[in-house]
Amino acid sequence: MATLDEAQAAFTRIKDGAAFETVATERNLDPKSLELGTFAKPDLIDPAVADAAFALAEGAVSGPVQGRFGPV
C-alpha cells in the first residue's frame, strides 16, 4: 500500500466482507506478491510487522501496521 490511509481503506473493505484477493486485485497487486511463504517470528526484520502477524489467529487479517518500510 502506498499510504496508511489506503491500507486502512482496504482493511475496512475486508472487514465489511470483501475477499482479501478481491481487494488486492482492485489495487492491481500481483497475486504472487501476496504469498510470502513461511517464516518464524525472528526471521522477520521488522518487529512491528512480526508482532502483528504472530498475534493473529490463523487465516485472520490484521489492520494496517506501520512498518519500517511503510504500511503493511
PDB file with SEQRES, HELIX, SHEET and CRYST1 records, atoms N, CA, C and O in Angstrom:
SEQRES   1 A   72  MET ALA THR LEU ASP GLU ALA GLN ALA ALA PHE THR ARG          
SEQRES   2 A   72  ILE LYS ASP GLY ALA ALA PHE GLU THR VAL ALA THR GLU          
SEQRES   3 A   72  ARG ASN LEU ASP PRO LYS SER LEU GLU LEU GLY THR PHE          
SEQRES   4 A   72  ALA LYS PRO ASP LEU ILE ASP PRO ALA VAL ALA ASP ALA          
SEQRES   5 A   72  ALA PHE ALA LEU ALA GLU GLY ALA VAL SER GLY PRO VAL          
SEQRES   6 A   72  GLN GLY ARG PHE GLY PRO VAL                                  
HELIX    1 AA1 LEU A    4  LYS A   15  1                                  12    
HELIX    2 AA2 PHE A   20  GLU A   26  1                                   7    
HELIX    3 AA3 PRO A   31  LEU A   34  5                                   4    
HELIX    4 AA4 LYS A   41  ASP A   43  5                                   3    
HELIX    5 AA5 PRO A   47  ALA A   55  1                                   9    
SHEET    1 AA1 2 GLN A  66  GLY A  67  0                                        
SHEET    2 AA1 2 GLY A  70  PRO A  71 -1                                        
CRYST1    1.000    1.000    1.000  90.00  90.00  90.00 P 1           1          
ATOM      1  N   MET A   1       0.835  -1.172   0.000  1.00  0.00           N  
ATOM      2  CA  MET A   1       0.000   0.000   0.000  1.00  0.00           C  
ATOM      3  C   MET A   1       0.883   1.241   0.000  1.00  0.00           C  
ATOM      4  O   MET A   1       1.956   1.266   0.603  1.00  0.00           O  
ATOM      5  N   ALA A   2       0.419   2.228  -0.667  1.00  0.00           N  
ATOM      6  CA  ALA A   2       1.199   3.448  -0.758  1.00  0.00           C  
ATOM      7  C   ALA A   2       1.119   4.280   0.518  1.00  0.00           C  
ATOM      8  O   ALA A   2       2.110   4.886   0.926  1.00  0.00           O  
ATOM      9  N   THR A   3      -0.058   4.314   1.152  1.00  0.00           N  
ATOM     10  CA  THR A   3      -0.214   5.124   2.361  1.00  0.00           C  
ATOM     11  C   THR A   3      -0.985   4.338   3.417  1.00  0.00           C  
ATOM     12  O   THR A   3      -1.651   3.345   3.124  1.00  0.00           O  
ATOM     13  N   LEU A   4      -0.872   4.812   4.637  1.00  0.00           N  
ATOM     14  CA  LEU A   4      -1.613   4.196   5.733  1.00  0.00           C  
ATOM     15  C   LEU A   4      -3.122   4.352   5.511  1.00  0.00           C  
ATOM     16  O   LEU A   4      -3.893   3.455   5.850  1.00  0.00           O  
ATOM     17  N   ASP A   5      -3.541   5.479   4.948  1.00  0.00           N  
ATOM     18  CA  ASP A   5      -4.972   5.683   4.659  1.00  0.00           C  
ATOM     19  C   ASP A   5      -5.480   4.666   3.642  1.00  0.00           C  
ATOM     20  O   ASP A   5      -6.585   4.145   3.793  1.00  0.00           O  
ATOM     21  N   GLU A   6      -4.689   4.375   2.605  1.00  0.00           N  
ATOM     22  CA  GLU A   6      -5.084   3.370   1.615  1.00  0.00           C  
ATOM     23  C   GLU A   6      -5.147   1.984   2.240  1.00  0.00           C  
ATOM     24  O   GLU A   6      -6.039   1.193   1.934  1.00  0.00           O  
ATOM     25  N   ALA A   7      -4.202   1.700   3.107  1.00  0.00           N  
ATOM     26  CA  ALA A   7      -4.204   0.408   3.791  1.00  0.00           C  
ATOM     27  C   ALA A   7      -5.434   0.285   4.687  1.00  0.00           C  
ATOM     28  O   ALA A   7      -6.053  -0.776   4.755  1.00  0.00           O  
ATOM     29  N   GLN A   8      -5.786   1.366   5.368  1.00  0.00           N  
ATOM     30  CA  GLN A   8      -6.973   1.346   6.235  1.00  0.00           C  
ATOM     31  C   GLN A   8      -8.239   1.156   5.404  1.00  0.00           C  
ATOM     32  O   GLN A   8      -9.138   0.419   5.808  1.00  0.00           O  
ATOM     33  N   ALA A   9      -8.318   1.810   4.253  1.00  0.00           N  
ATOM     34  CA  ALA A   9      -9.486   1.657   3.379  1.00  0.00           C  
ATOM     35  C   ALA A   9      -9.612   0.212   2.902  1.00  0.00           C  
ATOM     36  O   ALA A   9     -10.715  -0.334   2.862  1.00  0.00           O  
ATOM     37  N   ALA A  10      -8.501  -0.403   2.544  1.00  0.00           N  
ATOM     38  CA  ALA A  10      -8.523  -1.802   2.110  1.00  0.00           C  
ATOM     39  C   ALA A  10      -8.954  -2.710   3.263  1.00  0.00           C  
ATOM     40  O   ALA A  10      -9.762  -3.618   3.067  1.00  0.00           O  
ATOM     41  N   PHE A  11      -8.428  -2.475   4.443  1.00  0.00           N  
ATOM     42  CA  PHE A  11      -8.793  -3.278   5.605  1.00  0.00           C  
ATOM     43  C   PHE A  11     -10.279  -3.136   5.920  1.00  0.00           C  
ATOM     44  O   PHE A  11     -10.942  -4.120   6.248  1.00  0.00           O  
ATOM     45  N   THR A  12     -10.798  -1.928   5.824  1.00  0.00           N  
ATOM     46  CA  THR A  12     -12.225  -1.701   6.074  1.00  0.00           C  
ATOM     47  C   THR A  12     -13.067  -2.508   5.098  1.00  0.00           C  
ATOM     48  O   THR A  12     -14.064  -3.112   5.495  1.00  0.00           O  
ATOM     49  N   ARG A  13     -12.682  -2.527   3.834  1.00  0.00           N  
ATOM     50  CA  ARG A  13     -13.424  -3.317   2.838  1.00  0.00           C  
ATOM     51  C   ARG A  13     -13.410  -4.799   3.197  1.00  0.00           C  
ATOM     52  O   ARG A  13     -14.424  -5.486   3.067  1.00  0.00           O  
ATOM     53  N   ILE A  14     -12.254  -5.288   3.649  1.00  0.00           N  
ATOM     54  CA  ILE A  14     -12.140  -6.703   4.024  1.00  0.00           C  
ATOM     55  C   ILE A  14     -13.009  -6.981   5.252  1.00  0.00           C  
ATOM     56  O   ILE A  14     -13.719  -7.986   5.295  1.00  0.00           O  
ATOM     57  N   LYS A  15     -12.955  -6.098   6.244  1.00  0.00           N  
ATOM     58  CA  LYS A  15     -13.801  -6.260   7.438  1.00  0.00           C  
ATOM     59  C   LYS A  15     -15.277  -6.273   7.067  1.00  0.00           C  
ATOM     60  O   LYS A  15     -16.076  -6.965   7.698  1.00  0.00           O  
ATOM     61  N   ASP A  16     -15.636  -5.503   6.040  1.00  0.00           N  
ATOM     62  CA  ASP A  16     -17.030  -5.413   5.609  1.00  0.00           C  
ATOM     63  C   ASP A  16     -17.448  -6.580   4.717  1.00  0.00           C  
ATOM     64  O   ASP A  16     -18.591  -6.638   4.263  1.00  0.00           O  
ATOM     65  N   GLY A  17     -16.522  -7.514   4.464  1.00  0.00           N  
ATOM     66  CA  GLY A  17     -16.897  -8.722   3.747  1.00  0.00           C  
ATOM     67  C   GLY A  17     -16.257  -8.943   2.400  1.00  0.00           C  
ATOM     68  O   GLY A  17     -16.439 -10.010   1.814  1.00  0.00           O  
ATOM     69  N   ALA A  18     -15.510  -7.979   1.880  1.00  0.00           N  
ATOM     70  CA  ALA A  18     -14.830  -8.190   0.602  1.00  0.00           C  
ATOM     71  C   ALA A  18     -13.707  -9.206   0.796  1.00  0.00           C  
ATOM     72  O   ALA A  18     -13.046  -9.213   1.835  1.00  0.00           O  
ATOM     73  N   ALA A  19     -13.497 -10.047  -0.182  1.00  0.00           N  
ATOM     74  CA  ALA A  19     -12.411 -11.025  -0.109  1.00  0.00           C  
ATOM     75  C   ALA A  19     -11.065 -10.313  -0.217  1.00  0.00           C  
ATOM     76  O   ALA A  19     -10.920  -9.355  -0.975  1.00  0.00           O  
ATOM     77  N   PHE A  20     -10.092 -10.783   0.539  1.00  0.00           N  
ATOM     78  CA  PHE A  20      -8.737 -10.229   0.512  1.00  0.00           C  
ATOM     79  C   PHE A  20      -8.222 -10.183  -0.928  1.00  0.00           C  
ATOM     80  O   PHE A  20      -7.658  -9.179  -1.363  1.00  0.00           O  
ATOM     81  N   GLU A  21      -8.424 -11.279  -1.658  1.00  0.00           N  
ATOM     82  CA  GLU A  21      -7.935 -11.374  -3.026  1.00  0.00           C  
ATOM     83  C   GLU A  21      -8.618 -10.356  -3.940  1.00  0.00           C  
ATOM     84  O   GLU A  21      -7.987  -9.814  -4.848  1.00  0.00           O  
ATOM     85  N   THR A  22      -9.900 -10.096  -3.703  1.00  0.00           N  
ATOM     86  CA  THR A  22     -10.628  -9.111  -4.498  1.00  0.00           C  
ATOM     87  C   THR A  22     -10.057  -7.717  -4.288  1.00  0.00           C  
ATOM     88  O   THR A  22      -9.835  -6.978  -5.247  1.00  0.00           O  
ATOM     89  N   VAL A  23      -9.821  -7.364  -3.037  1.00  0.00           N  
ATOM     90  CA  VAL A  23      -9.265  -6.052  -2.727  1.00  0.00           C  
ATOM     91  C   VAL A  23      -7.863  -5.925  -3.334  1.00  0.00           C  
ATOM     92  O   VAL A  23      -7.512  -4.871  -3.864  1.00  0.00           O  
ATOM     93  N   ALA A  24      -7.080  -6.971  -3.261  1.00  0.00           N  
ATOM     94  CA  ALA A  24      -5.736  -6.945  -3.843  1.00  0.00           C  
ATOM     95  C   ALA A  24      -5.804  -6.753  -5.354  1.00  0.00           C  
ATOM     96  O   ALA A  24      -5.036  -5.967  -5.910  1.00  0.00           O  
ATOM     97  N   THR A  25      -6.710  -7.458  -6.023  1.00  0.00           N  
ATOM     98  CA  THR A  25      -6.855  -7.332  -7.475  1.00  0.00           C  
ATOM     99  C   THR A  25      -7.283  -5.923  -7.851  1.00  0.00           C  
ATOM    100  O   THR A  25      -6.775  -5.360  -8.821  1.00  0.00           O  
ATOM    101  N   GLU A  26      -8.207  -5.352  -7.101  1.00  0.00           N  
ATOM    102  CA  GLU A  26      -8.656  -3.981  -7.371  1.00  0.00           C  
ATOM    103  C   GLU A  26      -7.515  -2.983  -7.241  1.00  0.00           C  
ATOM    104  O   GLU A  26      -7.536  -1.927  -7.873  1.00  0.00           O  
ATOM    105  N   ARG A  27      -6.537  -3.307  -6.440  1.00  0.00           N  
ATOM    106  CA  ARG A  27      -5.380  -2.428  -6.234  1.00  0.00           C  
ATOM    107  C   ARG A  27      -4.207  -2.806  -7.140  1.00  0.00           C  
ATOM    108  O   ARG A  27      -3.083  -2.343  -6.952  1.00  0.00           O  
ATOM    109  N   ASN A  28      -4.497  -3.659  -8.126  1.00  0.00           N  
ATOM    110  CA  ASN A  28      -3.502  -4.078  -9.125  1.00  0.00           C  
ATOM    111  C   ASN A  28      -2.281  -4.755  -8.511  1.00  0.00           C  
ATOM    112  O   ASN A  28      -1.163  -4.589  -8.998  1.00  0.00           O  
ATOM    113  N   LEU A  29      -2.499  -5.514  -7.444  1.00  0.00           N  
ATOM    114  CA  LEU A  29      -1.409  -6.267  -6.823  1.00  0.00           C  
ATOM    115  C   LEU A  29      -1.333  -7.648  -7.469  1.00  0.00           C  
ATOM    116  O   LEU A  29      -2.355  -8.303  -7.676  1.00  0.00           O  
ATOM    117  N   ASP A  30      -0.146  -8.073  -7.776  1.00  0.00           N  
ATOM    118  CA  ASP A  30       0.077  -9.398  -8.341  1.00  0.00           C  
ATOM    119  C   ASP A  30      -0.189 -10.437  -7.257  1.00  0.00           C  
ATOM    120  O   ASP A  30       0.401 -10.364  -6.179  1.00  0.00           O  
ATOM    121  N   PRO A  31      -1.076 -11.409  -7.525  1.00  0.00           N  
ATOM    122  CA  PRO A  31      -1.366 -12.427  -6.506  1.00  0.00           C  
ATOM    123  C   PRO A  31      -0.115 -13.122  -5.980  1.00  0.00           C  
ATOM    124  O   PRO A  31      -0.087 -13.537  -4.821  1.00  0.00           O  
ATOM    125  N   LYS A  32       0.915 -13.256  -6.802  1.00  0.00           N  
ATOM    126  CA  LYS A  32       2.154 -13.899  -6.351  1.00  0.00           C  
ATOM    127  C   LYS A  32       2.847 -13.081  -5.260  1.00  0.00           C  
ATOM    128  O   LYS A  32       3.564 -13.634  -4.426  1.00  0.00           O  
ATOM    129  N   SER A  33       2.632 -11.769  -5.270  1.00  0.00           N  
ATOM    130  CA  SER A  33       3.283 -10.926  -4.256  1.00  0.00           C  
ATOM    131  C   SER A  33       2.590 -11.025  -2.900  1.00  0.00           C  
ATOM    132  O   SER A  33       3.109 -10.531  -1.900  1.00  0.00           O  
ATOM    133  N   LEU A  34       1.420 -11.659  -2.864  1.00  0.00           N  
ATOM    134  CA  LEU A  34       0.687 -11.801  -1.606  1.00  0.00           C  
ATOM    135  C   LEU A  34       1.134 -13.011  -0.806  1.00  0.00           C  
ATOM    136  O   LEU A  34       0.901 -13.071   0.401  1.00  0.00           O  
ATOM    137  N   GLU A  35       1.760 -13.956  -1.443  1.00  0.00           N  
ATOM    138  CA  GLU A  35       2.214 -15.188  -0.785  1.00  0.00           C  
ATOM    139  C   GLU A  35       3.674 -15.010  -0.392  1.00  0.00           C  
ATOM    140  O   GLU A  35       4.567 -15.065  -1.237  1.00  0.00           O  
ATOM    141  N   LEU A  36       3.901 -14.801   0.878  1.00  0.00           N  
ATOM    142  CA  LEU A  36       5.251 -14.505   1.348  1.00  0.00           C  
ATOM    143  C   LEU A  36       6.011 -15.735   1.827  1.00  0.00           C  
ATOM    144  O   LEU A  36       7.216 -15.663   2.070  1.00  0.00           O  
ATOM    145  N   GLY A  37       5.326 -16.854   1.962  1.00  0.00           N  
ATOM    146  CA  GLY A  37       5.996 -18.057   2.429  1.00  0.00           C  
ATOM    147  C   GLY A  37       5.812 -18.247   3.919  1.00  0.00           C  
ATOM    148  O   GLY A  37       4.952 -17.618   4.536  1.00  0.00           O  
ATOM    149  N   THR A  38       6.623 -19.115   4.490  1.00  0.00           N  
ATOM    150  CA  THR A  38       6.541 -19.447   5.906  1.00  0.00           C  
ATOM    151  C   THR A  38       7.782 -18.913   6.613  1.00  0.00           C  
ATOM    152  O   THR A  38       8.912 -19.145   6.183  1.00  0.00           O  
ATOM    153  N   PHE A  39       7.548 -18.205   7.688  1.00  0.00           N  
ATOM    154  CA  PHE A  39       8.639 -17.605   8.452  1.00  0.00           C  
ATOM    155  C   PHE A  39       8.428 -17.856   9.933  1.00  0.00           C  
ATOM    156  O   PHE A  39       7.296 -17.998  10.394  1.00  0.00           O  
ATOM    157  N   ALA A  40       9.511 -17.910  10.666  1.00  0.00           N  
ATOM    158  CA  ALA A  40       9.456 -17.863  12.126  1.00  0.00           C  
ATOM    159  C   ALA A  40       9.509 -16.388  12.514  1.00  0.00           C  
ATOM    160  O   ALA A  40      10.078 -15.579  11.781  1.00  0.00           O  
ATOM    161  N   LYS A  41       8.937 -16.036  13.632  1.00  0.00           N  
ATOM    162  CA  LYS A  41       8.897 -14.641  14.057  1.00  0.00           C  
ATOM    163  C   LYS A  41      10.277 -13.971  14.027  1.00  0.00           C  
ATOM    164  O   LYS A  41      10.378 -12.837  13.560  1.00  0.00           O  
ATOM    165  N   PRO A  42      11.342 -14.625  14.506  1.00  0.00           N  
ATOM    166  CA  PRO A  42      12.662 -13.965  14.484  1.00  0.00           C  
ATOM    167  C   PRO A  42      13.204 -13.717  13.065  1.00  0.00           C  
ATOM    168  O   PRO A  42      14.138 -12.936  12.885  1.00  0.00           O  
ATOM    169  N   ASP A  43      12.613 -14.386  12.060  1.00  0.00           N  
ATOM    170  CA  ASP A  43      13.075 -14.200  10.680  1.00  0.00           C  
ATOM    171  C   ASP A  43      12.592 -12.894  10.070  1.00  0.00           C  
ATOM    172  O   ASP A  43      13.148 -12.444   9.067  1.00  0.00           O  
ATOM    173  N   LEU A  44      11.576 -12.279  10.647  1.00  0.00           N  
ATOM    174  CA  LEU A  44      11.049 -11.024  10.116  1.00  0.00           C  
ATOM    175  C   LEU A  44      11.873  -9.867  10.661  1.00  0.00           C  
ATOM    176  O   LEU A  44      12.072  -9.756  11.871  1.00  0.00           O  
ATOM    177  N   ILE A  45      12.349  -9.012   9.772  1.00  0.00           N  
ATOM    178  CA  ILE A  45      13.275  -7.957  10.210  1.00  0.00           C  
ATOM    179  C   ILE A  45      12.573  -6.761  10.840  1.00  0.00           C  
ATOM    180  O   ILE A  45      13.218  -5.924  11.472  1.00  0.00           O  
ATOM    181  N   ASP A  46      11.257  -6.675  10.671  1.00  0.00           N  
ATOM    182  CA  ASP A  46      10.518  -5.545  11.222  1.00  0.00           C  
ATOM    183  C   ASP A  46       9.721  -6.014  12.442  1.00  0.00           C  
ATOM    184  O   ASP A  46       8.731  -6.729  12.288  1.00  0.00           O  
ATOM    185  N   PRO A  47      10.131  -5.626  13.642  1.00  0.00           N  
ATOM    186  CA  PRO A  47       9.458  -6.097  14.855  1.00  0.00           C  
ATOM    187  C   PRO A  47       7.960  -5.754  14.892  1.00  0.00           C  
ATOM    188  O   PRO A  47       7.167  -6.558  15.381  1.00  0.00           O  
ATOM    189  N   ALA A  48       7.560  -4.595  14.393  1.00  0.00           N  
ATOM    190  CA  ALA A  48       6.141  -4.220  14.413  1.00  0.00           C  
ATOM    191  C   ALA A  48       5.326  -5.174  13.548  1.00  0.00           C  
ATOM    192  O   ALA A  48       4.234  -5.589  13.935  1.00  0.00           O  
ATOM    193  N   VAL A  49       5.850  -5.518  12.388  1.00  0.00           N  
ATOM    194  CA  VAL A  49       5.161  -6.445  11.486  1.00  0.00           C  
ATOM    195  C   VAL A  49       5.146  -7.852  12.093  1.00  0.00           C  
ATOM    196  O   VAL A  49       4.125  -8.539  12.054  1.00  0.00           O  
ATOM    197  N   ALA A  50       6.271  -8.269  12.647  1.00  0.00           N  
ATOM    198  CA  ALA A  50       6.351  -9.595  13.260  1.00  0.00           C  
ATOM    199  C   ALA A  50       5.356  -9.715  14.415  1.00  0.00           C  
ATOM    200  O   ALA A  50       4.636 -10.709  14.510  1.00  0.00           O  
ATOM    201  N   ASP A  51       5.311  -8.717  15.283  1.00  0.00           N  
ATOM    202  CA  ASP A  51       4.395  -8.761  16.422  1.00  0.00           C  
ATOM    203  C   ASP A  51       2.939  -8.830  15.958  1.00  0.00           C  
ATOM    204  O   ASP A  51       2.148  -9.604  16.496  1.00  0.00           O  
ATOM    205  N   ALA A  52       2.594  -8.024  14.963  1.00  0.00           N  
ATOM    206  CA  ALA A  52       1.218  -8.018  14.449  1.00  0.00           C  
ATOM    207  C   ALA A  52       0.873  -9.353  13.796  1.00  0.00           C  
ATOM    208  O   ALA A  52      -0.197  -9.909  14.038  1.00  0.00           O  
ATOM    209  N   ALA A  53       1.767  -9.854  12.982  1.00  0.00           N  
ATOM    210  CA  ALA A  53       1.497 -11.104  12.258  1.00  0.00           C  
ATOM    211  C   ALA A  53       1.337 -12.280  13.209  1.00  0.00           C  
ATOM    212  O   ALA A  53       0.437 -13.101  13.028  1.00  0.00           O  
ATOM    213  N   PHE A  54       2.181 -12.373  14.202  1.00  0.00           N  
ATOM    214  CA  PHE A  54       2.151 -13.530  15.088  1.00  0.00           C  
ATOM    215  C   PHE A  54       1.109 -13.391  16.207  1.00  0.00           C  
ATOM    216  O   PHE A  54       0.920 -14.318  16.995  1.00  0.00           O  
ATOM    217  N   ALA A  55       0.445 -12.255  16.277  1.00  0.00           N  
ATOM    218  CA  ALA A  55      -0.653 -12.087  17.233  1.00  0.00           C  
ATOM    219  C   ALA A  55      -1.990 -12.528  16.630  1.00  0.00           C  
ATOM    220  O   ALA A  55      -2.979 -12.676  17.349  1.00  0.00           O  
ATOM    221  N   LEU A  56      -2.016 -12.735  15.319  1.00  0.00           N  
ATOM    222  CA  LEU A  56      -3.255 -13.091  14.618  1.00  0.00           C  
ATOM    223  C   LEU A  56      -3.589 -14.568  14.743  1.00  0.00           C  
ATOM    224  O   LEU A  56      -2.705 -15.417  14.857  1.00  0.00           O  
ATOM    225  N   ALA A  57      -4.868 -14.851  14.721  1.00  0.00           N  
ATOM    226  CA  ALA A  57      -5.310 -16.240  14.575  1.00  0.00           C  
ATOM    227  C   ALA A  57      -5.039 -16.650  13.129  1.00  0.00           C  
ATOM    228  O   ALA A  57      -4.998 -15.804  12.236  1.00  0.00           O  
ATOM    229  N   GLU A  58      -4.857 -17.935  12.906  1.00  0.00           N  
ATOM    230  CA  GLU A  58      -4.596 -18.417  11.551  1.00  0.00           C  
ATOM    231  C   GLU A  58      -5.733 -18.006  10.622  1.00  0.00           C  
ATOM    232  O   GLU A  58      -6.906 -18.210  10.936  1.00  0.00           O  
ATOM    233  N   GLY A  59      -5.380 -17.428   9.482  1.00  0.00           N  
ATOM    234  CA  GLY A  59      -6.348 -17.006   8.487  1.00  0.00           C  
ATOM    235  C   GLY A  59      -6.934 -15.626   8.719  1.00  0.00           C  
ATOM    236  O   GLY A  59      -7.706 -15.139   7.893  1.00  0.00           O  
ATOM    237  N   ALA A  60      -6.583 -14.980   9.834  1.00  0.00           N  
ATOM    238  CA  ALA A  60      -7.112 -13.649  10.138  1.00  0.00           C  
ATOM    239  C   ALA A  60      -6.331 -12.582   9.371  1.00  0.00           C  
ATOM    240  O   ALA A  60      -5.204 -12.811   8.931  1.00  0.00           O  
ATOM    241  N   VAL A  61      -6.947 -11.429   9.226  1.00  0.00           N  
ATOM    242  CA  VAL A  61      -6.323 -10.290   8.556  1.00  0.00           C  
ATOM    243  C   VAL A  61      -6.189  -9.173   9.579  1.00  0.00           C  
ATOM    244  O   VAL A  61      -7.160  -8.822  10.249  1.00  0.00           O  
ATOM    245  N   SER A  62      -5.003  -8.618   9.700  1.00  0.00           N  
ATOM    246  CA  SER A  62      -4.798  -7.522  10.654  1.00  0.00           C  
ATOM    247  C   SER A  62      -5.185  -6.200  10.017  1.00  0.00           C  
ATOM    248  O   SER A  62      -5.341  -6.091   8.801  1.00  0.00           O  
ATOM    249  N   GLY A  63      -5.333  -5.216  10.860  1.00  0.00           N  
ATOM    250  CA  GLY A  63      -5.434  -3.858  10.362  1.00  0.00           C  
ATOM    251  C   GLY A  63      -4.066  -3.419   9.881  1.00  0.00           C  
ATOM    252  O   GLY A  63      -3.094  -4.160  10.034  1.00  0.00           O  
ATOM    253  N   PRO A  64      -3.968  -2.239   9.306  1.00  0.00           N  
ATOM    254  CA  PRO A  64      -2.680  -1.749   8.835  1.00  0.00           C  
ATOM    255  C   PRO A  64      -1.666  -1.647   9.969  1.00  0.00           C  
ATOM    256  O   PRO A  64      -1.999  -1.297  11.102  1.00  0.00           O  
ATOM    257  N   VAL A  65      -0.446  -1.956   9.636  1.00  0.00           N  
ATOM    258  CA  VAL A  65       0.675  -1.838  10.582  1.00  0.00           C  
ATOM    259  C   VAL A  65       1.697  -0.907   9.951  1.00  0.00           C  
ATOM    260  O   VAL A  65       2.099  -1.110   8.805  1.00  0.00           O  
ATOM    261  N   GLN A  66       2.117   0.107  10.686  1.00  0.00           N  
ATOM    262  CA  GLN A  66       3.153   0.996  10.184  1.00  0.00           C  
ATOM    263  C   GLN A  66       4.489   0.317  10.407  1.00  0.00           C  
ATOM    264  O   GLN A  66       5.022   0.313  11.516  1.00  0.00           O  
ATOM    265  N   GLY A  67       5.019  -0.252   9.351  1.00  0.00           N  
ATOM    266  CA  GLY A  67       6.298  -0.942   9.412  1.00  0.00           C  
ATOM    267  C   GLY A  67       7.453  -0.012   9.090  1.00  0.00           C  
ATOM    268  O   GLY A  67       7.256   1.158   8.761  1.00  0.00           O  
ATOM    269  N   ARG A  68       8.638  -0.539   9.187  1.00  0.00           N  
ATOM    270  CA  ARG A  68       9.848   0.239   8.891  1.00  0.00           C  
ATOM    271  C   ARG A  68       9.853   0.829   7.500  1.00  0.00           C  
ATOM    272  O   ARG A  68      10.346   1.936   7.286  1.00  0.00           O  
ATOM    273  N   PHE A  69       9.302   0.086   6.551  1.00  0.00           N  
ATOM    274  CA  PHE A  69       9.377   0.464   5.144  1.00  0.00           C  
ATOM    275  C   PHE A  69       8.049   0.991   4.615  1.00  0.00           C  
ATOM    276  O   PHE A  69       7.874   1.133   3.405  1.00  0.00           O  
ATOM    277  N   GLY A  70       7.121   1.279   5.509  1.00  0.00           N  
ATOM    278  CA  GLY A  70       5.821   1.784   5.112  1.00  0.00           C  
ATOM    279  C   GLY A  70       4.723   0.908   5.670  1.00  0.00           C  
ATOM    280  O   GLY A  70       4.988  -0.058   6.385  1.00  0.00           O  
ATOM    281  N   PRO A  71       3.496   1.244   5.345  1.00  0.00           N  
ATOM    282  CA  PRO A  71       2.366   0.485   5.880  1.00  0.00           C  
ATOM    283  C   PRO A  71       2.251  -0.888   5.242  1.00  0.00           C  
ATOM    284  O   PRO A  71       2.463  -1.050   4.041  1.00  0.00           O  
ATOM    285  N   VAL A  72       1.913  -1.876   6.064  1.00  0.00           N  
ATOM    286  CA  VAL A  72       1.668  -3.246   5.585  1.00  0.00           C  
ATOM    287  C   VAL A  72       0.390  -3.758   6.214  1.00  0.00           C  
ATOM    288  O   VAL A  72      -0.014  -4.892   5.955  1.00  0.00           O  
TER     289      VAL A  72                                                      
END                                                                             
